[in-house]
């Protein structure tokens, strides 16, 4: 799909996924690292816990499909080589501090003078303009300012973050989408443009229904309720929170309990199986599931319903509950752990997992395939991430450099 395009990738680890997404769709993405390798290669985790810049698992995951060269764009010679590459490229993606490229003479205006059709995609926490543009944007800060951390955890304790830093991937993936749209528009207008992928704004959009929505409509700031994140209104007008994740015999299942006529058949069926387990469902034996909703329920009844469901789920495994759900139209699903995902029959039936050769490791590693399937060909991982400077000869010889000149640049630490 994008095989006619060349992308120069200047991103760090918070935005590697932007270039990876474009390469999955077929673009030739050239990852440009400083001589000696990108600093993110040393952050870990590492293959078999061996600290080695060529065995970084995050690098493997988000730089697959890319080619790799080394180049110091801050040196006069490095800058000159980069501008030569710009003449051959369609897109540059970067995640430097706002204003950095301009400061070294490689901002959008500088690049467009060399190639008017170039698209520059800048990925940052807060954008290229505004009072926060120069602020540092570590993952936890942007996530907190986006509102997501405030609602995670329990109200009597501080908010919770997550152990895996992935907030910036939202901005990076929006940057990839913006890049593809800019490429499409270039066909019509004949010139490039500057695209921004802004993580805080992307996060606010994702969170708007749960976080900003209640405040915008009702002046209500959502509180933290642990797993009980589904808010409903009871008979007395008070808000009640019921869980979205429930414990079962061997893990967790997901259920958003709906009480309305459309869900009556599901709920009646579930009640029948609960009674078969010998669980007393109390007043729900005579509950009119066809007409009643949460707004007809007292807080005591709501608590009893949570107790009944919790006891039922703890009697069964995830697989048992899924089988009951599919056979009897319960609306629930298993909460898969890593082992479950790797063996999940739907993914295996679609040949989702791909074994990618790593000759430098003497083995192959299993990777997730593409999330998009088309009739025009495979979209997803095709080859491992590049070694440090692996494609220097290929790319620089394309620019007309000889092997002797390439070695000289390497000796001078330009590449």
C-alpha positions as CSV (number, residue, x, y, z in Angstrom):
1,X,0.0,0.0,0.0
2,X,2.8,2.5,0.9
3,X,5.6,0.7,-0.9
4,X,6.2,3.8,-3.1
5,X,7.1,6.0,-0.2
6,X,10.4,6.5,1.7
7,X,10.3,7.6,5.4
8,X,13.2,8.9,7.4
9,X,12.7,8.0,11.0
10,X,14.3,10.3,13.7
11,X,12.1,9.2,16.6
12,X,13.0,8.0,20.0
13,X,11.4,5.1,21.9
14,X,8.2,7.1,22.7
15,X,7.4,7.3,18.9
16,X,9.1,4.3,17.3
17,X,5.6,2.8,16.7
18,X,4.8,5.6,14.2
19,X,7.4,4.4,11.7
20,X,6.7,0.8,12.5
21,X,3.0,1.4,11.5
22,X,4.0,2.9,8.2
23,X,6.5,0.1,7.5
24,X,3.8,-2.5,8.3
25,X,1.8,-0.9,5.4
26,X,4.8,-1.3,3.1
27,X,6.7,2.0,3.3
28,X,10.5,1.9,3.2
29,X,11.3,3.3,6.6
30,X,14.9,4.2,7.3
31,X,15.6,4.4,11.1
32,X,18.4,7.0,11.6
33,X,20.5,6.5,14.8
34,X,23.4,8.4,16.2
35,X,26.8,6.7,15.5
36,X,27.1,3.8,18.0
37,X,23.3,3.3,18.2
38,X,20.2,4.9,19.7
39,X,20.3,5.5,23.5
40,X,17.0,3.6,23.8
41,X,18.8,0.4,22.9
42,X,20.3,0.4,26.4
43,X,17.1,0.8,28.4
44,X,16.0,-2.9,28.3
45,X,14.4,-5.3,28.6
46,X,16.9,-7.5,26.8
47,X,16.8,-10.9,25.1
48,X,17.7,-13.5,27.8
49,X,18.5,-10.6,30.1
50,X,21.8,-10.0,28.3
51,X,22.5,-6.3,28.3
52,X,23.5,-5.7,24.7
53,X,22.3,-2.9,22.4
54,X,21.7,-5.5,19.7
55,X,19.4,-7.5,21.9
56,X,16.9,-4.9,23.1
57,X,13.4,-6.3,23.0
58,X,11.6,-2.9,22.8
59,X,13.9,-2.1,19.8
60,X,12.9,-5.5,18.2
61,X,9.2,-4.8,18.7
62,X,8.9,-1.3,17.4
63,X,11.6,-1.1,14.7
64,X,10.8,-4.3,12.9
65,X,10.5,-3.9,9.1
66,X,12.7,-0.8,9.1
67,X,16.1,-0.4,7.6
68,X,18.8,1.2,9.8
69,X,21.6,3.7,9.3
70,X,23.8,5.8,11.6
71,X,24.2,9.5,11.1
72,X,25.1,12.5,13.2
73,X,22.8,15.2,11.8
74,X,24.4,17.8,14.1
75,X,27.7,17.9,12.2
76,X,28.1,19.9,9.0
77,X,28.8,16.7,6.9
78,X,26.0,14.8,8.6
79,X,23.6,17.6,8.0
80,X,24.6,17.7,4.3
81,X,24.1,13.9,4.0
82,X,20.7,14.2,5.7
83,X,19.6,16.9,3.2
84,X,20.6,14.6,0.4
85,X,18.4,12.0,1.8
86,X,15.6,14.5,2.1
87,X,15.7,14.8,-1.7
88,X,14.9,11.1,-2.0
89,X,12.3,11.0,0.8
90,X,8.6,11.6,1.1
91,X,8.3,11.8,4.9
92,X,10.4,12.6,8.0
93,X,9.1,11.6,11.4
94,X,10.6,13.0,14.6
95,X,10.1,13.2,18.3
96,X,12.8,15.7,19.4
97,X,12.1,18.4,21.9
98,X,10.0,21.1,20.3
99,X,12.2,23.5,18.2
100,X,15.3,21.3,18.2
101,X,15.3,20.6,14.4
102,X,14.8,24.3,13.7
103,X,17.7,25.1,16.0
104,X,20.1,23.0,13.8
105,X,18.7,24.2,10.5
106,X,16.5,21.2,9.8
107,X,13.0,22.5,10.6
108,X,10.1,22.1,8.2
109,X,10.9,25.3,6.3
110,X,14.5,24.2,5.8
111,X,13.5,20.8,4.6
112,X,10.7,22.0,2.3
113,X,13.3,24.3,0.5
114,X,15.2,21.2,-0.4
115,X,12.1,19.1,-1.2
116,X,8.8,21.0,-1.4
117,X,6.9,17.7,-1.3
118,X,8.4,16.6,2.0
119,X,6.0,15.8,4.9
120,X,7.4,16.4,8.4
121,X,5.5,14.6,11.2
122,X,6.4,15.8,14.7
123,X,5.3,13.8,17.7
124,X,5.3,15.4,21.1
125,X,3.5,15.5,24.4
126,X,2.0,18.9,24.2
127,X,2.4,20.1,20.6
128,X,4.5,22.6,18.7
129,X,2.7,25.7,20.1
130,X,1.1,26.8,23.4
131,X,2.3,27.5,26.9
132,X,3.3,23.8,27.5
133,X,5.2,23.3,24.3
134,X,8.7,23.5,25.9
135,X,7.8,21.3,28.9
136,X,9.3,17.9,29.4
137,X,6.9,15.2,28.5
138,X,7.7,11.9,30.3
139,X,5.0,9.3,30.0
140,X,3.6,9.6,33.5
141,X,3.3,13.4,33.2
142,X,1.4,13.4,30.0
143,X,-0.8,10.5,31.2
144,X,-1.6,12.4,34.3
145,X,-2.3,15.7,32.5
146,X,-4.6,13.8,30.1
147,X,-6.8,12.9,33.0
148,X,-6.4,9.1,32.8
149,X,-4.4,8.5,36.0
150,X,-6.9,10.4,38.2
151,X,-9.6,7.8,37.7
152,X,-7.4,4.7,38.2
153,X,-7.2,3.1,41.6
154,X,-9.3,3.6,44.8
155,X,-10.6,6.9,46.1
156,X,-8.9,6.6,49.5
157,X,-5.5,6.2,48.0
158,X,-3.4,8.1,45.5
159,X,-4.1,7.5,41.8
160,X,-2.4,4.7,39.9
161,X,-0.3,4.7,36.8
162,X,0.7,1.6,34.8
163,X,4.0,-0.3,34.8
164,X,4.4,-0.2,31.0
165,X,4.9,3.3,29.5
166,X,2.7,3.4,26.4
167,X,0.9,6.7,26.6
168,X,3.0,8.3,23.8
169,X,2.0,5.5,21.5
170,X,-1.4,7.3,21.2
171,X,0.2,10.4,19.9
172,X,2.6,8.4,17.6
173,X,-0.2,6.4,16.0
174,X,-2.3,9.5,15.4
175,X,0.9,10.9,13.8
176,X,1.0,7.8,11.5
177,X,-2.6,8.4,10.5
178,X,-2.0,12.1,9.9
179,X,1.1,11.2,7.8
180,X,-1.0,8.9,5.5
181,X,-3.7,11.6,5.1
182,X,-1.0,14.1,4.2
183,X,0.4,11.8,1.6
184,X,-3.0,11.4,0.1
185,X,-3.6,15.2,0.1
186,X,-0.2,15.7,-1.5
187,X,-1.5,14.0,-4.6
188,X,-4.1,16.8,-5.0
189,X,-2.1,19.9,-3.8
190,X,1.3,18.9,-5.0
191,X,3.2,19.8,-1.8
192,X,4.1,18.6,1.6
193,X,3.1,19.9,5.0
194,X,3.9,19.8,8.7
195,X,1.9,17.2,10.7
196,X,1.7,16.9,14.5
197,X,0.9,13.9,16.6
198,X,0.1,15.3,20.1
199,X,-0.2,12.8,22.9
200,X,-2.1,14.9,25.4
201,X,-4.8,15.7,22.9
202,X,-5.0,12.1,21.7
203,X,-5.4,10.9,25.3
204,X,-8.1,13.5,26.0
205,X,-10.1,12.2,23.0
206,X,-9.7,8.6,24.2
207,X,-10.8,9.4,27.7
208,X,-13.5,12.0,26.9
209,X,-16.6,9.7,27.4
210,X,-15.6,8.5,30.8
211,X,-13.7,11.5,32.2
212,X,-14.6,14.7,30.6
213,X,-18.1,13.8,29.6
214,X,-19.6,13.5,33.2
215,X,-18.1,16.9,34.1
216,X,-19.2,18.6,30.9
217,X,-22.8,17.4,31.2
218,X,-23.3,17.2,35.0
219,X,-20.4,19.1,36.6
220,X,-19.3,15.7,38.1
221,X,-15.6,14.8,38.5
222,X,-15.4,11.0,38.2
223,X,-13.8,9.3,41.3
224,X,-11.7,6.2,41.7
225,X,-13.6,3.0,42.4
226,X,-11.0,0.3,41.7
227,X,-12.6,-2.3,39.4
228,X,-16.1,-0.8,39.9
229,X,-16.0,1.6,37.0
230,X,-19.5,1.2,35.5
231,X,-21.7,4.0,36.9
232,X,-25.4,3.5,37.1
233,X,-28.3,5.4,38.8
234,X,-30.3,3.7,41.5
235,X,-33.9,4.2,42.7
236,X,-33.0,6.9,45.2
237,X,-31.1,8.8,42.5
238,X,-27.6,8.0,43.9
239,X,-24.8,6.7,41.7
240,X,-23.7,3.1,42.1
241,X,-20.5,1.6,40.6
242,X,-20.4,-2.0,39.6
243,X,-17.3,-3.9,38.4
244,X,-16.2,-4.4,34.9
245,X,-13.7,-7.0,36.0
246,X,-14.7,-9.9,38.2
247,X,-12.7,-12.6,39.9
248,X,-13.3,-16.2,38.9
249,X,-11.7,-19.6,39.9
250,X,-8.6,-19.2,37.7
251,X,-8.4,-15.4,37.0
252,X,-10.8,-12.8,35.9
253,X,-13.7,-12.2,33.5
254,X,-15.1,-9.0,32.1
255,X,-18.8,-8.2,32.4
256,X,-20.6,-4.9,32.1
257,X,-23.9,-5.7,33.7
258,X,-26.7,-4.0,31.8
259,X,-30.2,-4.0,33.2
260,X,-32.7,-3.1,30.5
261,X,-35.3,-4.9,28.3
262,X,-32.7,-5.6,25.6
263,X,-30.5,-7.5,28.2
264,X,-33.4,-9.3,29.9
265,X,-32.9,-12.6,28.0
266,X,-29.2,-12.6,28.9
267,X,-29.8,-11.9,32.6
268,X,-32.6,-14.4,32.9
269,X,-30.4,-17.1,31.4
270,X,-27.6,-16.2,33.8
271,X,-29.9,-16.3,36.8
272,X,-31.0,-19.8,35.9
273,X,-27.4,-21.1,35.9
274,X,-26.7,-19.3,39.1
275,X,-29.5,-21.2,40.8
276,X,-28.2,-24.5,39.4
277,X,-25.0,-23.8,41.4
278,X,-27.2,-23.8,44.5
279,X,-26.9,-20.0,45.0
280,X,-29.8,-18.2,46.6
281,X,-30.6,-15.3,44.4
282,X,-33.1,-13.8,46.9
283,X,-35.5,-11.2,45.6
284,X,-34.2,-11.6,42.1
285,X,-36.2,-14.8,41.9
286,X,-39.2,-12.5,41.2
287,X,-37.4,-9.6,39.6
288,X,-39.1,-8.4,36.4
289,X,-36.0,-8.4,34.1
290,X,-38.2,-7.4,31.1
291,X,-39.2,-4.0,32.5
292,X,-37.0,-3.1,35.4
293,X,-33.7,-1.3,35.3
294,X,-31.0,-0.1,37.8
295,X,-33.3,2.9,38.5
296,X,-35.8,0.4,40.1
297,X,-33.2,-1.1,42.4
298,X,-32.3,-0.1,46.0
299,X,-28.6,0.0,47.1
300,X,-29.2,-3.1,49.2
301,X,-30.6,-5.0,46.2
302,X,-27.6,-3.8,44.1
303,X,-25.2,-5.1,46.7
304,X,-27.0,-8.4,46.9
305,X,-26.8,-8.8,43.1
306,X,-23.0,-8.1,43.2
307,X,-22.7,-10.8,45.9
308,X,-24.7,-13.3,43.9
309,X,-22.7,-12.8,40.7
310,X,-19.4,-12.8,42.6
311,X,-20.1,-16.1,44.2
312,X,-21.2,-17.6,40.9
313,X,-18.1,-16.5,39.0
314,X,-15.8,-17.9,41.7
315,X,-17.4,-21.4,41.2
316,X,-16.1,-21.5,37.6
317,X,-13.0,-21.1,35.4
318,X,-12.7,-18.6,32.6
319,X,-13.2,-21.3,30.0
320,X,-16.3,-22.7,31.8
321,X,-17.8,-19.2,32.0
322,X,-17.0,-18.5,28.3
323,X,-18.6,-21.8,27.3
324,X,-21.7,-21.0,29.3
325,X,-21.8,-17.5,27.9
326,X,-21.6,-18.5,24.3
327,X,-24.1,-21.4,24.7
328,X,-26.6,-19.3,26.7
329,X,-26.1,-15.8,25.5
330,X,-24.4,-14.3,28.6
331,X,-22.5,-11.2,27.8
332,X,-19.1,-11.8,29.3
333,X,-15.6,-12.7,28.3
334,X,-12.4,-14.0,29.8
335,X,-9.6,-11.6,30.8
336,X,-6.7,-13.2,29.1
337,X,-3.1,-13.2,30.4
338,X,-0.1,-13.5,28.2
339,X,-0.2,-17.3,28.0
340,X,-3.9,-17.2,27.1
341,X,-3.3,-14.7,24.3
342,X,-0.5,-16.7,22.7
343,X,-2.7,-19.8,22.5
344,X,-6.0,-18.1,21.8
345,X,-7.8,-20.1,19.1
346,X,-9.1,-17.1,17.2
347,X,-5.7,-15.6,16.8
348,X,-4.1,-18.9,15.8
349,X,-6.9,-19.6,13.3
350,X,-6.1,-16.3,11.6
351,X,-2.3,-17.1,11.6
352,X,-1.7,-14.0,13.6
353,X,1.6,-14.9,15.3
354,X,4.6,-14.8,13.1
355,X,8.0,-16.4,13.6
356,X,10.7,-14.0,12.5
357,X,14.3,-15.1,12.0
358,X,17.0,-13.5,14.0
359,X,20.3,-14.8,12.5
360,X,22.4,-12.8,14.9
361,X,20.7,-14.7,17.8
362,X,20.7,-18.0,16.0
363,X,17.0,-18.4,16.5
364,X,13.6,-17.1,15.5
365,X,11.2,-15.0,17.8
366,X,7.5,-14.9,17.8
367,X,5.9,-11.6,17.0
368,X,2.3,-10.4,16.7
369,X,1.2,-9.9,13.1
370,X,-0.8,-7.0,11.7
371,X,-4.0,-5.6,13.1
372,X,-5.3,-4.7,9.6
373,X,-6.1,-7.3,6.9
374,X,-6.7,-6.3,3.3
375,X,-7.4,-8.0,0.0
376,X,-4.3,-6.2,-1.4
377,X,-1.7,-8.2,0.6
378,X,-0.3,-8.8,4.0
379,X,0.0,-5.9,6.5
380,X,2.3,-6.5,9.4
381,X,5.8,-7.6,10.4
382,X,8.0,-9.0,7.7
383,X,11.6,-8.8,9.0
384,X,13.5,-8.2,12.2
385,X,14.6,-4.7,13.4
386,X,17.9,-3.5,12.0
387,X,21.3,-3.8,13.6
388,X,23.3,-0.7,14.3
389,X,24.2,0.8,10.9
390,X,23.2,-2.4,9.1
391,X,22.1,-0.6,5.9
392,X,24.8,2.1,5.8
393,X,26.4,0.7,2.7
394,X,23.1,0.3,0.8
395,X,21.8,3.8,1.6
396,X,25.0,5.8,1.3
397,X,26.1,4.1,-1.9
398,X,22.7,5.1,-3.3
399,X,23.7,8.7,-2.6
400,X,26.9,8.1,-4.6
401,X,29.4,7.5,-1.8
402,X,32.2,4.9,-2.3
403,X,33.2,2.3,0.3
404,X,36.3,4.3,1.1
405,X,34.2,7.5,1.7
406,X,31.8,5.5,3.9
407,X,34.6,4.2,6.0
408,X,36.1,7.7,6.3
409,X,32.8,9.0,7.6
410,X,32.6,6.1,10.1
411,X,36.2,6.9,11.3
412,X,35.2,10.5,11.8
413,X,32.0,9.4,13.7
414,X,29.7,11.1,11.2
415,X,28.0,7.8,10.6
